[in-house]
Amino acid sequence: MKLFQILQYTPENHPDRQNLVDALSRAEELCNQVNEGVRERENSDKLEWMQSHVQCEGLQEVGLCLSVCLSLFVSLHIHYL
């Protein structure tokens, strides 16, 4: 980030230094929130896909269905990496 580079060259006693530190902190927080939102959306899209493509009706055990769904999720996750 450019803010990080600017901060590196800003002297400790410069009057704007604390503002730069605060701005960098807020920018990092925003990036983390955006990344988390993207991850949540990707997981939601994968879950929607599984719900529309995986039929668990008629399976004797719920555990088997969960196992199938989990393996599909892992496969989809690897595919999207």
Secondary structure by P-SEA (a helix, b strand, c coil): caaaaaaaaccccccaaaaaaaaaaaaaaaaaaaaaaaaaaaaaaaaaaaaacccccccccaaaaaaaaaaaaaaaaaaac
